[in-house]
Amino acid sequence: MGLRDVLLGKKKLGEPREDRLFALTTAAVTLQIELGLKTSGAAAIAFKPQSSGEFRSAFDDVDKLVEAVAQQCGSKIERQSDEYGFDWIIVHDSQLEDLVGAAHTLASELTAQGFGSQLLAAMFRFDGGAHPVYWIYGFKRGAYWPFVPLDKDKRDNATELELKAKLEKELPVEQDLTRWLALFDAPI
């Protein structure tokens, strides 16, 4: 976005930054050894679908590719929509590397088809603590943030800040805490 766009009030949606998604696989050692957290075997990618035929056609191609990747890795994939109009692709696999790889493949293909701006986040669930821990990757900012829900609409901010402090040297952690979205109704 240039100076003219700023002066005229035009906003352009940014393309996703999926390149830093793989940092989670290297942080997995710290998550498991220091924090006792292991992948639950589930991840999800959230995006805002368009009703255009072009989007549906591109997404059919992406679906085929993700299914092929899932078969190769032994992953299972399902798709759901939520009440806010977002679609979720849920990946089930016992290996964190395969979960991250599937999320990256989907983001890369949607971006290549011209729909990268529709990507919201990738979400990875970890178990082993008092409550599930989610590491959410925001595609627009190229950064992770922790999310620890306590119940339907309350989160554990203290644990989230502790996780940030322990992992920000290994993960690109979102520094602006106001951008740490709470995805309470995520399907994983």
Residue frames as a rotation matrix with the C-alpha (Angstrom) as fourth column:
MET 1
0.592 0.806 0.000 0.00
0.806 -0.592 0.000 0.00
0.000 0.000 -1.000 0.00
GLY 2
-0.386 -0.783 0.487 1.48
0.802 -0.546 -0.242 3.32
0.456 0.298 0.839 -1.07
LEU 3
-0.878 -0.023 -0.479 1.19
0.303 -0.800 -0.517 6.89
-0.371 -0.599 0.709 0.14
ARG 4
-0.763 0.636 -0.114 -1.60
-0.509 -0.484 0.712 7.61
0.398 0.601 0.693 -2.36
ASP 5
-0.221 0.688 -0.691 -3.64
0.305 0.722 0.621 4.71
0.926 -0.074 -0.370 -0.94
VAL 6
-0.510 -0.027 -0.860 -3.18
0.860 -0.041 -0.508 6.03
-0.022 -0.999 0.044 2.59
LEU 7
-0.945 0.097 -0.312 -4.19
-0.071 -0.993 -0.093 9.56
-0.319 -0.066 0.945 1.59
LEU 8
-0.560 0.767 -0.315 -7.25
-0.634 -0.151 0.758 8.36
0.534 0.624 0.571 -0.34
GLY 9
-0.144 0.511 0.848 -8.30
-0.932 0.218 -0.289 5.96
-0.332 -0.832 0.445 2.41
LYS 10
0.501 0.295 -0.814 -7.90
-0.642 0.757 -0.120 2.77
0.581 0.583 0.569 0.42
LYS 11
0.075 -0.440 0.895 -7.11
-0.822 0.481 0.305 -0.38
-0.564 -0.759 -0.326 2.30
LYS 12
0.177 -0.103 -0.979 -5.64
-0.718 0.667 -0.199 -3.50
0.674 0.738 0.044 0.79
LEU 13
0.895 0.137 0.425 -5.83
-0.399 0.670 0.626 -6.81
-0.199 -0.729 0.654 2.57
GLY 14
-0.036 -0.999 -0.033 -2.40
-0.974 0.028 0.224 -8.26
-0.223 0.040 -0.974 3.12
GLU 15
0.351 0.026 -0.936 -1.29
-0.477 0.865 -0.155 -11.60
0.806 0.501 0.316 1.81
PRO 16
0.992 0.078 0.101 -0.62
-0.126 0.492 0.862 -14.33
0.018 -0.867 0.498 4.35
ARG 17
0.063 -0.996 0.057 2.81
-0.914 -0.080 -0.399 -14.98
0.402 -0.027 -0.915 5.77
GLU 18
0.920 0.391 0.013 2.74
-0.371 0.861 0.347 -18.74
0.125 -0.324 0.938 6.06
ASP 19
0.322 -0.885 -0.336 6.54
-0.175 0.293 -0.940 -19.03
0.930 0.361 -0.061 5.91
ARG 20
-0.534 -0.563 0.631 6.94
-0.679 -0.158 -0.717 -18.80
0.503 -0.811 -0.298 9.70
LEU 21
0.521 0.852 0.059 4.36
-0.768 0.437 0.467 -21.50
0.372 -0.288 0.882 10.36
PHE 22
0.503 -0.359 -0.786 7.03
0.111 0.929 -0.353 -24.22
0.857 0.090 0.507 10.66
ALA 23
-0.395 -0.673 0.626 8.58
-0.545 -0.377 -0.749 -22.62
0.740 -0.637 -0.217 13.76
LEU 24
0.405 0.641 0.652 6.05
-0.910 0.212 0.357 -24.57
0.091 -0.737 0.669 15.84
THR 25
0.857 -0.093 -0.506 7.71
0.005 0.985 -0.173 -27.88
0.515 0.146 0.845 14.96
THR 26
-0.189 -0.979 -0.081 11.03
0.222 0.038 -0.974 -26.73
0.956 -0.203 0.210 16.45
ALA 27
-0.430 0.101 0.897 9.29
-0.771 -0.558 -0.307 -25.33
0.469 -0.824 0.318 19.54
ALA 28
0.544 0.725 -0.422 7.61
-0.434 0.674 0.598 -28.70
0.718 -0.142 0.681 20.11
VAL 29
-0.113 -0.670 -0.734 10.62
0.485 0.607 -0.629 -29.93
0.867 -0.427 0.256 22.09
THR 30
-0.920 -0.195 0.341 10.28
-0.146 -0.637 -0.757 -27.07
0.365 -0.746 0.557 24.58
LEU 31
-0.077 0.976 0.204 6.51
-0.862 -0.168 0.478 -27.53
0.501 -0.140 0.854 24.71
GLN 32
0.584 0.346 -0.735 6.89
-0.108 0.930 0.352 -31.20
0.805 -0.127 0.580 25.58
ILE 33
-0.109 -0.735 -0.669 9.98
0.644 0.461 -0.611 -31.30
0.758 -0.497 0.423 27.78
GLU 34
-0.927 -0.352 0.134 9.68
0.150 -0.672 -0.725 -28.03
0.345 -0.651 0.676 29.72
LEU 35
-0.616 0.747 0.251 5.90
-0.785 -0.608 -0.119 -27.60
0.064 -0.270 0.961 29.76
GLY 36
-0.767 0.277 0.578 4.60
-0.005 0.899 -0.437 -31.16
-0.641 -0.338 -0.689 29.49
LEU 37
0.225 0.877 -0.425 2.45
-0.516 -0.263 -0.816 -30.30
-0.827 0.403 0.393 26.47
LYS 38
-0.757 -0.371 0.538 2.01
0.214 0.637 0.741 -32.71
-0.617 0.676 -0.403 23.57
THR 39
-0.765 0.507 -0.398 0.05
-0.617 -0.399 0.678 -32.27
0.185 0.764 0.618 20.39
SER 40
-0.193 0.800 0.567 -3.50
-0.523 0.405 -0.750 -33.51
-0.830 -0.442 0.340 20.71
GLY 41
-0.695 -0.109 0.711 -3.31
0.464 0.687 0.559 -34.65
-0.549 0.719 -0.427 17.11
ALA 42
0.316 0.852 0.417 -5.64
0.933 -0.199 -0.301 -31.93
-0.173 0.484 -0.858 15.84
ALA 43
-0.752 -0.429 -0.501 -5.18
0.292 -0.898 0.330 -28.68
-0.591 0.102 0.800 13.98
ALA 44
0.304 0.880 0.366 -7.54
0.846 -0.072 -0.528 -26.41
-0.438 0.470 -0.766 12.07
ILE 45
-0.879 -0.462 0.117 -7.30
0.454 -0.735 0.503 -23.71
-0.146 0.496 0.856 9.46
ALA 46
0.117 0.934 -0.336 -9.94
0.651 -0.328 -0.684 -20.97
-0.750 -0.139 -0.647 9.42
PHE 47
-0.932 -0.344 0.113 -10.76
0.308 -0.589 0.747 -18.90
-0.191 0.731 0.655 6.34
LYS 48
-0.175 0.870 -0.460 -13.56
-0.243 -0.491 -0.836 -16.72
-0.954 -0.034 0.298 5.04
PRO 49
-0.468 0.017 0.884 -15.07
0.726 0.578 0.373 -18.37
-0.504 0.816 -0.283 1.96
GLN 50
-0.683 0.318 -0.658 -16.33
-0.546 -0.820 0.171 -16.38
-0.485 0.476 0.733 -0.97
SER 51
0.165 0.843 0.512 -19.46
-0.052 0.526 -0.849 -17.31
-0.985 0.114 0.130 -2.81
SER 52
0.237 -0.098 -0.966 -17.91
-0.910 -0.371 -0.186 -16.72
-0.340 0.924 -0.177 -6.21
GLY 53
0.990 0.141 0.013 -17.59
-0.119 0.881 -0.458 -19.60
-0.076 0.452 0.889 -8.63
GLU 54
0.406 -0.912 -0.056 -13.92
-0.361 -0.104 -0.927 -18.73
0.840 0.396 -0.371 -9.02
PHE 55
-0.209 -0.449 0.869 -13.31
-0.971 -0.008 -0.237 -19.29
0.113 -0.894 -0.434 -5.31
ARG 56
0.559 0.500 0.661 -15.25
-0.588 0.802 -0.109 -22.57
-0.585 -0.327 0.742 -5.28
SER 57
0.933 -0.247 -0.261 -13.32
-0.092 0.539 -0.837 -23.82
0.348 0.805 0.480 -8.32
ALA 58
0.020 -0.978 0.208 -9.97
-0.581 -0.181 -0.793 -22.88
0.814 -0.105 -0.572 -6.77
PHE 59
-0.120 -0.054 0.991 -10.97
-0.975 0.192 -0.108 -24.46
-0.185 -0.980 -0.076 -3.49
ASP 60
0.910 0.404 0.097 -11.95
-0.368 0.891 -0.266 -27.70
-0.194 0.206 0.959 -5.23
ASP 61
0.521 -0.806 -0.281 -8.34
-0.097 0.272 -0.958 -27.88
0.848 0.526 0.064 -6.48
VAL 62
-0.302 -0.617 0.727 -7.03
-0.800 -0.251 -0.545 -27.12
0.519 -0.746 -0.417 -2.99
ASP 63
0.443 0.556 0.703 -9.33
-0.835 0.542 0.097 -29.80
-0.327 -0.630 0.704 -1.50
LYS 64
0.953 -0.100 -0.287 -7.88
-0.075 0.838 -0.541 -32.37
0.294 0.537 0.790 -3.89
LEU 65
0.084 -0.994 0.070 -4.31
-0.240 -0.089 -0.967 -31.37
0.967 0.064 -0.246 -3.02
VAL 66
-0.232 -0.134 0.964 -4.94
-0.957 -0.145 -0.250 -31.41
0.173 -0.980 -0.095 0.74
GLU 67
0.776 0.544 0.319 -6.62
-0.579 0.815 0.018 -34.82
-0.250 -0.199 0.948 0.44
ALA 68
0.721 -0.577 -0.383 -3.56
0.033 0.581 -0.813 -36.10
0.692 0.574 0.438 -1.45
VAL 69
-0.275 -0.829 0.487 -1.21
-0.524 -0.296 -0.799 -34.72
0.806 -0.475 -0.353 1.22
ALA 70
0.121 0.421 0.899 -3.41
-0.986 0.159 0.058 -36.19
-0.119 -0.893 0.434 3.96
GLN 71
0.961 0.243 -0.132 -3.35
-0.265 0.945 -0.191 -39.61
0.078 0.219 0.973 2.33
GLN 72
0.337 -0.920 -0.202 0.41
-0.032 0.204 -0.979 -39.47
0.941 0.336 0.039 1.94
CYS 73
-0.544 -0.564 0.621 0.89
-0.573 -0.290 -0.766 -38.56
0.613 -0.773 -0.165 5.62
GLY 74
-0.598 0.397 -0.696 -1.91
0.561 0.828 -0.009 -40.75
0.573 -0.396 -0.718 6.94
SER 75
-0.953 0.278 -0.121 -3.91
-0.117 -0.706 -0.698 -37.73
-0.280 -0.651 0.706 8.16
LYS 76
-0.275 0.936 0.220 -7.69
0.961 0.270 0.052 -37.44
-0.011 0.226 -0.974 8.29
ILE 77
-0.998 -0.059 -0.009 -9.39
0.057 -0.993 0.105 -34.25
-0.015 0.104 0.994 7.17
GLU 78
-0.114 0.993 0.016 -12.87
0.988 0.116 -0.102 -32.84
-0.103 0.004 -0.995 7.76
ARG 79
-0.852 -0.108 0.512 -14.51
0.255 -0.940 0.226 -29.52
0.457 0.323 0.829 6.99
GLN 80
-0.078 0.826 -0.558 -16.96
0.985 -0.022 -0.171 -27.46
-0.154 -0.563 -0.812 9.05
SER 81
-0.302 0.077 0.950 -18.52
0.274 -0.948 0.164 -24.00
0.913 0.310 0.265 8.98
ASP 82
-0.712 0.055 -0.700 -19.13
0.696 -0.083 -0.714 -21.87
-0.097 -0.995 0.021 12.04
GLU 83
0.264 0.940 -0.217 -21.85
0.912 -0.317 -0.260 -19.41
-0.313 -0.129 -0.941 13.01
TYR 84
0.201 -0.274 -0.940 -19.66
0.024 -0.959 0.284 -16.44
-0.979 -0.080 -0.187 11.98
GLY 85
0.917 0.254 -0.306 -19.38
-0.291 -0.098 -0.952 -17.56
-0.272 0.962 -0.016 8.36
PHE 86
-0.049 -0.982 -0.181 -15.87
-0.985 0.017 0.174 -19.00
-0.168 0.187 -0.968 8.55
ASP 87
0.828 0.156 -0.539 -14.98
-0.302 0.933 -0.194 -22.38
0.472 0.323 0.820 7.14
TRP 88
0.235 -0.735 0.636 -12.63
-0.859 0.149 0.489 -24.66
-0.454 -0.661 -0.597 9.04
ILE 89
0.489 -0.218 -0.845 -10.52
-0.371 0.824 -0.427 -27.46
0.790 0.523 0.322 7.69
ILE 90
0.552 -0.233 0.800 -9.67
-0.779 0.199 0.595 -29.78
-0.298 -0.952 -0.072 10.55
VAL 91
0.170 -0.613 -0.772 -6.68
-0.528 0.604 -0.596 -32.09
0.832 0.509 -0.221 10.25
HIS 92
0.794 0.045 0.606 -6.21
-0.554 0.464 0.691 -35.11
-0.250 -0.885 0.393 12.52
ASP 93
0.516 -0.716 -0.471 -2.76
0.003 0.551 -0.834 -36.63
0.857 0.429 0.287 12.73
SER 94
0.871 -0.189 -0.454 -0.60
0.490 0.260 0.832 -37.80
-0.039 -0.947 0.319 15.61
GLN 95
-0.122 -0.991 0.052 2.49
0.983 -0.113 0.148 -36.04
-0.140 0.069 0.988 14.18
LEU 96
0.345 0.202 -0.917 2.83
0.311 -0.946 -0.091 -32.29
-0.885 -0.254 -0.389 14.69
GLU 97
-0.670 -0.680 -0.297 5.01
-0.089 -0.324 0.942 -32.03
-0.737 0.658 0.156 11.56
ASP 98
-0.737 0.459 0.496 2.16
0.672 0.410 0.617 -33.43
0.080 0.788 -0.611 9.45
LEU 99
0.298 0.867 -0.400 -0.35
0.887 -0.406 -0.220 -31.02
-0.354 -0.289 -0.889 11.01
VAL 100
0.095 -0.366 -0.926 1.88
-0.021 -0.930 0.366 -28.02
-0.995 -0.015 -0.096 10.31
GLY 101
-0.868 -0.474 0.150 2.64
0.097 0.136 0.986 -29.32
-0.488 0.870 -0.072 6.81
ALA 102
-0.320 0.840 0.439 -1.06
0.947 0.269 0.175 -29.64
0.028 0.472 -0.881 5.96
ALA 103
0.507 0.483 -0.714 -1.74
0.563 -0.812 -0.150 -26.11
-0.652 -0.326 -0.684 7.24
HIS 104
-0.278 -0.721 -0.635 1.15
-0.163 -0.616 0.771 -24.75
-0.947 0.318 0.054 5.19
THR 105
-0.847 -0.010 0.532 0.02
0.477 0.426 0.768 -26.59
-0.234 0.905 -0.356 2.05
LEU 106
0.140 0.983 0.121 -3.48
0.983 -0.123 -0.139 -25.21
-0.122 0.138 -0.983 2.33
ALA 107
0.480 0.003 -0.877 -2.26
0.226 -0.967 0.120 -21.65
-0.847 -0.256 -0.465 2.95
SER 108
-0.576 -0.788 -0.217 0.21
-0.070 -0.217 0.974 -21.84
-0.814 0.576 0.070 0.06
GLU 109
-0.707 0.343 0.618 -2.36
0.703 0.434 0.563 -23.15
-0.075 0.833 -0.548 -2.38
LEU 110
0.430 0.881 -0.195 -5.03
0.854 -0.467 -0.227 -20.62
-0.292 -0.069 -0.954 -1.45
THR 111
0.215 -0.457 -0.863 -2.44
-0.035 -0.887 0.461 -17.87
-0.976 -0.069 -0.206 -1.82
ALA 112
-0.798 -0.569 0.200 -1.30
0.128 0.164 0.978 -19.23
-0.589 0.806 -0.058 -5.20
GLN 113
-0.366 0.763 0.533 -4.93
0.927 0.253 0.275 -19.23
0.075 0.595 -0.800 -6.37
GLY 114
-0.629 0.043 0.776 -5.26
0.165 -0.968 0.187 -15.55
0.759 0.246 0.603 -5.35
PHE 115
0.446 0.891 0.081 -7.28
0.011 -0.096 0.995 -16.13
0.895 -0.443 -0.052 -2.17
GLY 116
-0.376 -0.711 -0.594 -4.61
0.645 0.259 -0.719 -15.73
0.665 -0.654 0.361 0.49
SER 117
-0.795 0.087 0.601 -6.33
-0.351 -0.874 -0.337 -12.68
0.496 -0.479 0.725 1.93
GLN 118
0.270 0.958 -0.098 -9.23
-0.528 0.232 0.817 -14.97
0.805 -0.169 0.568 2.94
LEU 119
-0.027 -0.363 -0.931 -7.03
0.520 0.791 -0.323 -16.87
0.854 -0.493 0.167 5.44
LEU 120
0.733 0.302 0.610 -7.61
-0.350 -0.601 0.719 -16.05
0.583 -0.740 -0.334 9.10
ALA 121
0.077 -0.667 0.741 -5.62
-0.993 0.017 0.119 -18.43
-0.092 -0.745 -0.661 11.28
ALA 122
0.044 -0.116 -0.992 -4.22
-0.135 0.983 -0.121 -21.88
0.990 0.139 0.027 11.86
MET 123
0.317 0.188 0.930 -4.85
-0.927 -0.146 0.346 -23.41
0.200 -0.971 0.128 15.27
PHE 124
-0.175 -0.471 -0.865 -2.92
-0.156 0.880 -0.448 -26.24
0.972 0.056 -0.228 16.94
ARG 125
0.698 0.525 0.488 -4.12
-0.576 0.006 0.818 -27.93
0.426 -0.851 0.306 20.11
PHE 126
-0.448 -0.826 -0.341 -1.81
-0.237 0.478 -0.846 -29.23
0.862 -0.298 -0.410 22.85
ASP 127
0.746 0.665 -0.022 -2.82
-0.215 0.272 0.938 -31.29
0.630 -0.695 0.345 25.87
GLY 128
-0.024 -0.741 -0.672 -1.04
0.609 0.522 -0.597 -32.11
0.793 -0.423 0.439 29.12
GLY 129
-0.911 -0.229 0.344 -1.87
-0.089 -0.705 -0.704 -29.14
0.404 -0.671 0.622 31.30
ALA 130
-0.727 0.683 -0.076 -4.88
0.174 0.075 -0.982 -28.37
-0.665 -0.727 -0.173 33.45
HIS 131
0.472 0.834 -0.285 -6.63
-0.105 -0.268 -0.958 -27.01
-0.875 0.482 -0.039 30.32
PRO 132
0.453 -0.304 0.838 -6.00
0.870 0.356 -0.341 -27.44
-0.195 0.884 0.425 26.60
VAL 133
-0.031 -0.539 -0.842 -3.46
0.013 -0.842 0.539 -25.02
-0.999 0.006 0.033 25.17
TYR 134
0.704 0.259 0.661 -3.90
0.661 0.103 -0.744 -23.69
-0.260 0.961 -0.099 21.65
TRP 135
-0.437 -0.753 -0.492 -1.19
0.250 -0.627 0.738 -22.05
-0.864 0.200 0.462 19.63
ILE 136
0.654 0.719 0.233 -2.87
0.522 -0.207 -0.827 -19.86
-0.547 0.663 -0.511 17.03
TYR 137
-0.556 -0.822 0.125 -1.00
0.614 -0.305 0.728 -18.63
-0.560 0.482 0.674 13.97
GLY 138
0.490 0.682 -0.543 -2.31
0.128 -0.672 -0.729 -15.41
-0.862 0.288 -0.417 12.43
PHE 139
0.265 -0.382 0.885 -1.54
0.925 0.359 -0.122 -15.53
-0.271 0.851 0.449 8.73
LYS 140
0.819 0.115 0.562 -1.63
0.368 -0.857 -0.361 -11.75
0.440 0.503 -0.744 8.19
ARG 141
0.783 -0.511 0.356 0.94
-0.622 -0.659 0.422 -10.98
0.019 -0.552 -0.834 10.88
GLY 142
0.332 -0.675 -0.658 2.99
-0.187 0.637 -0.748 -14.15
0.924 0.372 0.086 10.55
ALA 143
-0.662 -0.542 0.517 2.98
-0.577 -0.072 -0.814 -14.70
0.478 -0.837 -0.265 14.31
TYR 144
-0.269 0.491 -0.829 1.66
0.496 0.808 0.317 -17.09
0.826 -0.326 -0.461 16.94
TRP 145
-0.437 0.099 0.894 -0.12
-0.776 -0.544 -0.319 -16.43
0.455 -0.833 0.314 20.21
PRO 146
-0.940 0.105 -0.324 -1.23
0.237 0.885 -0.401 -18.79
0.244 -0.454 -0.857 22.96
PHE 147
-0.226 0.924 0.308 -4.86
-0.765 -0.364 0.531 -19.28
0.603 -0.115 0.789 23.85
VAL 148
-0.919 -0.057 -0.390 -5.93
0.194 0.796 -0.573 -21.14
0.343 -0.603 -0.720 27.01
PRO 149
-0.171 0.932 0.320 -9.71
-0.489 -0.362 0.794 -21.26
0.855 -0.021 0.518 27.43
LEU 150
-0.928 -0.081 0.364 -11.02
-0.370 0.319 -0.872 -21.96
-0.046 -0.944 -0.326 30.91
ASP 151
-0.329 0.873 0.360 -14.66
0.434 0.478 -0.764 -22.31
-0.839 -0.095 -0.536 29.90
LYS 152
0.251 0.561 0.789 -17.03
0.930 0.086 -0.357 -21.10
-0.268 0.823 -0.501 27.21
ASP 153
0.683 0.058 0.728 -16.07
0.420 -0.847 -0.326 -17.42
0.598 0.529 -0.603 27.42
LYS 154
0.872 -0.451 0.190 -13.16
-0.433 -0.530 0.729 -17.06
-0.228 -0.718 -0.657 29.85
ARG 155
0.637 -0.728 -0.253 -9.45
0.153 0.441 -0.884 -17.44
0.756 0.524 0.393 29.17
ASP 156
0.751 -0.477 -0.457 -6.39
0.585 0.160 0.795 -17.93
-0.306 -0.864 0.399 31.36
ASN 157
0.901 -0.352 0.255 -4.40
-0.130 -0.778 -0.615 -14.77
0.414 0.521 -0.746 30.67
ALA 158
0.524 -0.740 0.422 -1.70
-0.735 -0.144 0.662 -15.54
-0.429 -0.657 -0.619 33.24
THR 159
0.273 -0.400 0.875 -0.87
0.254 0.907 0.336 -18.89
-0.928 0.131 0.350 31.63
GLU 160
0.824 0.062 0.564 -0.95
0.567 -0.108 -0.817 -17.32
0.011 0.992 -0.124 28.17
LEU 161
0.811 -0.553 0.192 1.60
-0.530 -0.833 -0.162 -14.68
0.250 0.030 -0.968 29.23
GLU 162
0.321 -0.687 0.652 3.76
-0.511 0.454 0.730 -17.37
-0.798 -0.567 -0.205 30.84
LEU 163
0.481 -0.084 0.873 3.70
0.601 0.757 -0.258 -19.37
-0.639 0.648 0.414 27.59
LYS 164
0.950 -0.136 0.280 4.63
0.122 -0.666 -0.736 -16.25
0.287 0.733 -0.616 25.62
ALA 165
0.607 -0.745 0.276 7.61
-0.780 -0.491 0.388 -15.63
-0.154 -0.451 -0.879 27.88
LYS 166
0.200 -0.531 0.823 8.84
-0.236 0.789 0.567 -19.23
-0.951 -0.308 0.033 27.64
LEU 167
0.203 -0.041 0.978 8.49
0.722 0.681 -0.122 -19.60
-0.661 0.731 0.168 23.87
GLU 168
0.910 0.255 -0.325 9.04
0.003 -0.791 -0.612 -16.20
-0.414 0.556 -0.721 22.31
LYS 169
-0.008 -0.967 -0.256 12.70
-0.688 -0.180 0.703 -17.02
-0.726 0.182 -0.664 21.61
GLU 170
-0.720 -0.249 0.647 11.63
0.145 0.859 0.492 -20.06
-0.678 0.448 -0.583 19.56
LEU 171
-0.085 0.800 0.594 8.38
0.977 0.185 -0.109 -18.88
-0.197 0.571 -0.797 18.04
PRO 172
-0.864 -0.037 0.502 7.46
0.193 -0.945 0.263 -15.65
0.464 0.324 0.824 16.28
VAL 173
-0.323 0.746 -0.583 5.02
0.932 0.145 -0.332 -14.54
-0.163 -0.650 -0.742 19.01
GLU 174
0.155 0.501 0.851 2.60
0.552 -0.758 0.346 -11.67
0.819 0.417 -0.394 18.37
GLN 175
-0.758 -0.567 -0.322 3.81
0.589 -0.384 -0.711 -8.82
0.279 -0.729 0.625 20.58
ASP 176
-0.713 0.599 0.365 0.58
-0.581 -0.796 0.170 -6.79
0.392 -0.091 0.915 20.40
LEU 177
-0.950 0.299 0.085 -1.61
0.166 0.720 -0.674 -8.52
-0.263 -0.626 -0.734 23.00
THR 178
-0.235 0.913 -0.333 -4.73
-0.529 -0.407 -0.744 -6.83
-0.815 0.001 0.579 21.63
ARG 179
-0.082 0.144 -0.986 -4.36
-0.973 0.203 0.110 -9.04
0.216 0.969 0.123 18.55
TRP 180
-0.969 -0.239 0.066 -4.51
-0.248 0.925 -0.289 -12.27
0.008 -0.296 -0.955 20.56
LEU 181
-0.200 0.959 -0.202 -7.92
-0.830 -0.056 0.555 -13.38
0.521 0.279 0.807 19.32
ALA 182
-0.633 0.144 0.760 -9.84
-0.480 0.698 -0.532 -15.84
-0.607 -0.702 -0.373 21.45
LEU 183
-0.449 0.465 -0.763 -11.33
-0.716 0.323 0.618 -18.56
0.534 0.825 0.188 19.26
PHE 184
-0.493 0.275 0.826 -13.64
-0.748 0.352 -0.563 -20.15
-0.446 -0.895 0.032 21.82
ASP 185
0.459 0.836 0.299 -15.86
-0.512 0.524 -0.680 -22.03
-0.725 0.159 0.670 19.38
ALA 186
-0.210 -0.616 -0.759 -13.09
-0.976 0.182 0.121 -23.56
0.064 0.766 -0.639 17.27
PRO 187
0.696 0.667 -0.268 -13.88
-0.673 0.735 0.083 -27.13
0.252 0.123 0.960 16.24
ILE 188
0.124 -0.671 -0.731 -10.74
0.076 0.741 -0.668 -28.72
0.989 0.027 0.143 17.76
